[in-house]
Amino acid sequence: MDARDVAEAAATRAAAPFMAKAGCIGAALAVIGMLGLGTATLIAGAAKKAADGKGGGARCEAPGLPDPVNLGNVPGPILAQQIHHAKIIDGVAQERGLPGRASLIALMTALQESGLQNLDRGDRDSLGLFQQRPSQGWGTPAEVTDPPKAAGLFFGGNPGRPPGLVDIPAWPMLEPGLAAQRVQRSAYPHLYATRRGQAEGVARNAGINLERFGSVKGELPEWAQPTGPGEPAPGECTPAGETPVGAPFHDAASDWPPKVKNRRSTEAAIAWAKEQPALNQKIWYRRCLEFAARVHGWRAAGVVSAITHYHVMPAHMKHPGSRDVPPGALMYWETGNPHGHVSVYLGDGMIISNDVARPGYVDVIPASDIESKWGGRYVGWAPPYFPKGA
């Protein structure tokens, strides 16, 4: 009996009542992805959290997702396999130009289906990391048990094969667990979401940036094509007078256009913003635009996402790529999903931003951290203009 079989047996004893896969798969195979959670108590706790999350907290953390798990409970040989396969999956995603969100969804799926192990058995003819079935057109047994090939099949865009992730309409806008289900079509669709914390833990151990930006269809944008050392990416050369990616930001005069009228003055907005980190409130997960509106005295911005807010901003108010930013201005980044990110500039190169330093919290950080540490692509700044603010 190898390490995988030992872990499989332990997981079976702990969780057999919970995780049987469609088609009468043996309980051990269905729950092997729960490696590291280890006990029925933990599994039941995650399930209860999922149930409790429905209908509440939708604007904070995604409902139904457990807290990140302690991967210290995973046997060393199993964790090593998980990290190895996670790097392969993420490598395929990067080669395809896909964002980190695609890697997250793939890791959640593989953890649920196989425990991130390349299984040579499964329900009926299911095989490999994603338990893909040759009889359903995913590929030959050799293909679906080849990790890079299996990852490519999961990500999709493969004519003649079942739809993969990039073939799912608006997949980045779906909750990751739902996106996984749209590909896998499991009889137990809610289980993928419970793997998010575990997937994020594996990604951290594997050095994977789940916030990496990329293309929805897996085609590298022109500006992101690989270049030689020291060469600017196509379309992203640095014009004279401009600074390169990751450079610091500097203060500029805050002479807002007459239309820019907020419920707080710029000075009052900045003062209010600086007080928020000390409150230590974990209430701002994925609510960057709402927080920016709150800084300036509004309850809501009136549009659905940060990038949408930038796109509807009047052209004369936008300052694409400029790193001379007035205190109080809104700064925008592309982050690999349709929502993007917005922060409020406080001056002296600093912003107040949610999720970057601590998911769910707001912190004062260098504006350059969004690029250098979070992997965002700076778009530009605009005045704090909220024509649809409420």
N, C-alpha and C positions, 0 to 999 in steps of 0.2 A: 504494500500500500504506500503510495507516494504522498508528498505533503498536500497535494491538491485533494487526494482522497480523504486524508485525515480531516482537513478543514471542511470538506464536503459533508462528511459524516456528522461533525459537530454542528454544522449549520442545520442539517436535517433534524437532529434532535431538538434544536432550539425553536425552529420555525416551520416545521412541516405543515401545521394547520393553516398557515397564513398564505403561502406563496405558490400553490400548485399552478402550473402553467396549463393553458388550454391543451386538450388532447391527451390528458392523463400522463403528462411527463412525470417522471419520478421526482419526488419532493426535493431530493438532494440537488438535482440540476436546476430546479426552479429557484432555489434559494441560495445557490452558491455565491451569487453576487452580494449577498448580505455579509460576506466575510468581513470581520472587524466589528460588526455590531454585536454578534455573538450570543445574545440571550433573547428569550421571548419577551422579557420585560422591555428591552430597548426597542424591539420590533413593535410591540404593542404601543409603546410610547410614541413612536414615530407615526403610527397609524392614527392614534388619538389626536396628535397634533394636526395631522392632515384634516381630520374631521372637524376639529375645533376651528381650523383656519377658514373653513368655507363660510362665505358670507360676511366675513369681518376682516378688517385690516387690509383691504384690497389696495389701498393707496400706499401702504407701507411695504412689508415684505410679501413676496408672492405667496398666496395661501397654500397650505398643504405641504410646505417644504420643511424638513427637519433641520435642526441646527447642524453645523459641520461636525462630523464624527471624529473621534480620536482614533487615528489610524495605528496607534501603538498596539491595539489589540489584534491587528492582523498579523498572522505568522510571517516571519521575515521572508521565507522563500516565496510566499504568495504575494506579499507586497512588492517584492522585486519584480515578479512577473507582471503585476498590475502596472507598475511604473514603466516597465519596458514597453508594454503594449500601448500604454497611454501616449508615450513619446512617438510611437509609430503612427498612431491615429492622428495626433496633432501634426506630425510631419506631413502626412498626406493632406491635411486641411491647409497647411501653409503652402504646400506646393500648388494647391488648387486656388490659392488666393482667398480662402474662406476666412471669416472672422473667428475670433476666439469663441464666440457663442456657438458656432458649429461644432467645435471641439467639445465644449461642455455637453451639448446634446448627445454627441456620439459617446462620450464617456459615461453619461448617465445610462444610456441604452446598453452599452456593453457590460456595465456593472450589474444591471438588472438581468440581462440575458445569460451571462456566463461568468460573472465575477471578474471580468476583464482577463479571462484566460481563454486560450485557443483550444476549445474543447473538440474532441474527436467523436462526440456523441451528443445526443439531445432528444427532444421530443420528435417522434417520427424520424424524419431525415434532417433535422436541424443540426447545424454544425458551426463551429468557429466562434469568434468573439461575439458576433451579433446573432448567432443561431439562425443564420440564413438557410433557407431550404432549397436545395437544388431542384426539387420537383416543382417548385413555384417559380422557377426561372431566374433565380438569383445568380446561378453559375454552377460550375461543376464542383464536386467535393473538393478538388484541389484548389479551386479559386476561392471558395468561401472559407477555407482553412488557411489561406495565405493572408496574414494580417494586413499588409498594405493593400492588397487587392480587395479584401473584405471591407476595409474602410472606404475605399473608393466606391464600392458598390453601395454602401450605406449613404455616402454623401450624394450619390445620384448623378444625373446627367449622362446616363448610360443607355443609349438607344437599344430597344429590345429587352431591357431588363425592367423589373418592377420600379416604380417611382422611388427615388431617394430623397434626401433632405432638400436639395436645391430644386427639386421638381414640385415641392409642396408650395402652393401659392402663399406669399407673404409669411414664409416660415420664421423670419427673425422677429415678427410681431407676436408670435404665439408663445405661450409659456413653454419652457424647454421640455417639460414632460409631455405636453400635448403634441409638440412637434415630433418627439420621438415616437409617440403612438401613431401619428399620421403615417410614419414610415413603416413601423413594425406591425400595426394592426393586431395588437394583442387582445386576447379575451379579458385581460386584466389591465385596462388602460391607465389606471391611476397609480400603478406601482413605479413607473419611470420617474415621476416627480419626487418620490421619496429618496431617490439616489443623488439628489443635487449636492447635499452636504458632503457625501462621500466622494463624489466626483471632484468637487472643489478641493478636498483634501488631497486626493491623488494628484491633481494638477499642481498643487503647491509643491508636493514632494518631487514631482517630475520637472519642475521649473517651467510649467506651461502658463502662458499669459492668456487667460480667458477673456480679457478685455481687449485683445488685439482687434484692430479694425481690418476690414477686408471687403470682398465683393459678395453680394447676396447670391449670385449665380456661380461663384467660384472662378470668376475671370478677373485676373489682376488688372486694376485700373492702370492706365498708362503711366501715371505718376509713380506707381509702386513697382514697376518692373525692376528686376534685379539689375544692379549696375556694378561696375568695377570699384575697387577701393578709392574713396575720395571723389568719386564722380557723382554729381547731382542726378537724381532720378529724372527721367524724361518728363518735361512739363513742370518740373519743380526746381529749376535752376534758381539761384539766388540773384535777383537783379541788384544792380548797384544801389547802395543805400539801405538795403533790407538785410535782415539778420537770418541766420540759418535755423533750422528746426532745433528746438530745445534751448534756444538763446533766451536770456532773461527779458523781462518786460519792464517798461519804464513809464513814468507818469506823463500825462499830457493834460492840457487845459480842458476842463469839463464845461464847455459852453454848449449846453443842449439846445437843439432846435426848439422854437416856441411850442410846438405840439407836445413836447415831452413834459407832461404834468403828472406827478405822482402824489400819493397821499402822505409820503414822507419827503422831506428835503434830502438832498444827497448826503449832507452831513449827518442828519438823523438816521438815515438808512445805514450808513457805514457804522455808526455807533451801535445801532441795534444789532447789526450782523456780528460785530465783534463780541457781543455779550452771549451769543448763542452757544458756542462750544462749551462754556463753563456749565451750562445747564445739563450737559451730558445726556441728551434725549435721543434715543435710538428710534426716531420716527420719520427719517427722511430718505429711506431706501428708495432709489429710483424716482425721486421727487425733486429733481434739480430745478426744473422750471418753476414749479410751485414755490420752492424755497426762494428763488430769485425774485419772484413776485412778492412774496411775504416781506423780503428785505425792504422793498420799496413801498410797503404799506397795503398791498393788495392781498386778498384771500386766494385768488387764482389768476393765472395769466390769460385764460380764455381760449387757449389753443392746446393741441394735444401733446406736443413734443418740443424739445429744445430746437431741433433743426427746423421744424415747421415754423417756429417763432422767428428764426433768423430769415427763412425764405420769404415770409410775408412782411418782413421789415421793409419800409420804403427804401428804395435803392440809394437815395442820397444820405441815408443814415448809416449804411454799412461801410465798414472799413476792413476789407478782406486782407488778411495777413499782417495787418499793422500791429507792431509791438509797442507802440506808443499809445497807451490806454489811459483815459481819464478815470480817476477814482469814481466808483459808482456805476461804471459801464458794465454791460453784459458781455461776457466772452464766451465764444462758442467753439466746440470741438466735434469732429466726427469720431465715433467710437466703435464702428463695426456693426452697429445695429441701426434701425431706422429712426431711433429717438435722438441720438447724439447726446451732448452734454453742454450745460450752460453754468457759468459761475459768475459771481459778482466780484469785480476788481476792487480791492481795498486801498491800493496805493503801495508804493515801495516794492513792486514786483510780487505782491501777495494777493491771494484771492481767498474767499470763503467758499468752500465746496463740500458737498455731501459725497459720501461713499469712497472717496479716493484714499484717504488715510485710514478710515474705519467705515466699513459698510453700515449704512443707516444713520451715521452721525455726521455732523458738520464740523469742519476744522478749518483753521487758517493755515494755508500752505503756500509755498511758492507756485506761482502760475505755471512755471515751466515743468512742474511735476506731472501735469496731465500728459505731456508728451514723453518726458524722459522716464517716468516711472509707471504710467498708466497706459501708455501706448496710443493715446489719442492723436488726432491730426488737427492742428489749430486751424480754424476757419477764419476768424476775425472777431472784431468787436462792433457793438452798436450801442446807442444810448439806451437807458432803461425805459423803453417805450412800450406801454401796455394798453393799446387802444381798446382791447376787449377785456381788460382787467375787471375783476368783480370784487 
